[in-house]
Amino acid sequence: MKNIFLVGMPSSGKSTLGKKLAKALWYRFVDMDKLIVKEEQMSIPEIFAGKGEAYFREVESRVLKTTRPNRGLVVATGGGAPCFFDNMQFIRDNGISVFLDVPPVLLACRIESHGQDDRPLLSGVSSLEKELTTKYEARLPFYSQADLTISGETDINTLLYLIRPLLH
């Protein structure tokens, strides 16, 4: 049972779709951010504030690399996880990678509707959409290495239809 790694920008739907996908496939859902919080005993904003982004990225990479292949996991990675160290290569070597490609304008709407307090790289920016566009463009070379790209809004049935052939 190949692992499935969901990659994409913050609020692209990795956790929401990931939970539904895991349930539909009888896989286990794993949220990397929650694993990091548990391991560090601090929230992500606290890690960024107290120890910095470089430290966070090291922890994120270490947590990612504890994922064993073929465990039937759906892993929601952090938005930046594929973009540091050799994380995207690890993801590709240890499962199926799915890029949830959502336009920055829609991401901004989603983030504004549920608040951005838990997203330290987006807090306090003057233009959320502009910041998301900049990050999206910088991260796209990593995200585009995914085995499958789902563009725009998608539902669980479409995702299942597209991913099932890759599982065999």
C-alpha positions in Angstrom: 0.0 0.0 0.0 2.0 2.9 -1.3 2.0 6.1 0.8 0.4 9.2 -0.7 2.0 12.6 -0.1 -0.1 15.7 -0.6 2.0 18.8 -1.5 0.9 22.3 -2.2 0.5 25.8 -0.8 -1.1 26.6 2.6 -4.9 26.2 2.4 -4.7 24.2 -0.8 -6.7 21.4 0.8 -4.0 19.0 1.8 -5.5 18.2 5.2 -9.2 18.4 4.2 -8.8 16.2 1.1 -6.2 14.1 2.8 -8.6 13.0 5.6 -11.3 12.1 3.0 -8.8 10.3 0.8 -7.4 8.3 3.7 -10.9 7.3 4.7 -12.0 6.3 1.2 -8.8 4.2 0.7 -8.8 2.7 4.2 -5.4 4.4 4.7 -4.2 6.3 7.8 -4.1 10.1 7.6 -1.0 11.9 8.9 -0.6 15.7 9.3 3.1 16.6 9.4 2.4 19.9 11.1 0.7 18.1 14.0 3.6 15.6 14.3 6.0 18.6 14.5 4.0 20.3 17.2 3.9 17.0 19.1 7.6 16.4 18.8 8.6 20.0 19.6 5.9 20.6 22.3 5.4 24.0 20.8 3.0 25.4 18.2 4.4 26.2 14.8 4.3 30.0 15.4 6.1 29.4 18.7 8.8 27.4 16.9 9.3 30.1 14.2 9.3 32.9 16.9 11.7 31.1 19.3 13.9 29.1 17.1 13.5 30.4 13.5 12.5 29.1 10.2 15.8 27.2 9.6 15.3 25.2 12.7 11.7 24.5 11.8 12.8 23.3 8.3 15.3 20.9 9.9 12.6 19.5 12.2 10.2 19.3 9.3 12.7 17.3 7.2 13.5 15.0 10.0 9.8 14.3 10.7 9.1 13.7 7.0 12.0 11.2 6.8 10.5 9.1 9.6 7.8 8.1 7.2 8.3 4.5 6.2 7.4 3.4 2.6 4.4 1.2 1.9 2.5 1.9 5.1 -0.8 3.0 3.6 -0.5 6.6 4.7 -1.9 9.8 3.3 0.6 12.5 4.5 -0.4 16.1 4.4 3.0 17.9 4.2 3.6 21.4 5.2 3.4 23.9 2.3 7.2 24.5 2.3 8.3 20.9 3.1 9.0 19.8 -0.5 11.1 22.9 -1.1 13.9 22.3 1.4 16.8 19.9 1.6 16.1 16.7 -0.5 12.5 16.5 0.8 10.8 16.3 -2.6 13.2 13.5 -3.7 12.4 11.7 -0.5 8.6 12.1 -1.1 9.0 10.8 -4.7 11.1 7.9 -3.6 8.7 6.8 -0.8 5.3 7.1 -2.3 3.0 8.9 -4.7 3.1 12.6 -4.7 0.1 14.7 -5.5 0.3 18.5 -6.0 -2.9 20.3 -5.1 -2.5 23.3 -7.4 -4.8 26.1 -6.2 -4.5 29.7 -7.5 -3.1 32.2 -5.0 -6.3 34.3 -5.2 -8.3 31.4 -4.0 -5.8 30.5 -1.3 -6.0 34.1 0.0 -9.8 33.9 0.2 -9.6 30.6 2.1 -6.9 31.9 4.5 -8.8 35.1 5.1 -12.0 33.1 5.8 -10.4 31.0 8.6 -7.7 33.3 9.8 -3.9 33.0 9.3 -2.8 33.0 12.9 -1.2 29.6 12.6 0.8 30.5 9.5 3.9 32.5 10.6 5.2 33.1 7.1 1.9 34.8 6.2 1.2 36.8 9.3 1.6 40.5 9.2 2.0 40.7 5.4 0.5 43.8 3.7 -0.9 41.9 0.7 -1.8 38.3 1.4 -2.5 37.5 -2.3 0.8 39.1 -3.4 2.8 37.1 -0.8 1.1 33.9 -1.7 1.8 34.6 -5.4 5.5 35.1 -4.7 5.7 31.9 -2.6 3.7 30.0 -5.2 6.1 31.0 -7.9 9.1 30.1 -5.9 7.7 26.7 -4.8 6.3 25.7 -8.2 9.5 24.1 -9.5 9.4 21.7 -6.5 5.6 21.1 -6.5 5.6 20.4 -10.2 7.8 17.4 -9.7 4.8 15.6 -8.2 3.5 12.4 -9.8 0.0 13.9 -10.2 -1.2 17.5 -10.3 -4.8 18.4 -9.4 -5.6 21.9 -10.6 -8.2 24.2 -9.0 -10.9 23.0 -6.7 -11.4 19.2 -6.7 -13.6 16.7 -4.8 -12.8 13.4 -3.3 -14.3 11.4 -6.1 -12.2 13.1 -8.8 -9.1 12.6 -6.7 -9.8 8.9 -6.2 -10.4 8.5 -9.9 -7.1 10.0 -10.7 -5.0 8.4 -8.0 -6.2 4.8 -8.1 -4.2 3.9 -11.2 -1.0 5.1 -9.5 -1.6 2.9 -6.5 -0.9 -0.4 -8.4 
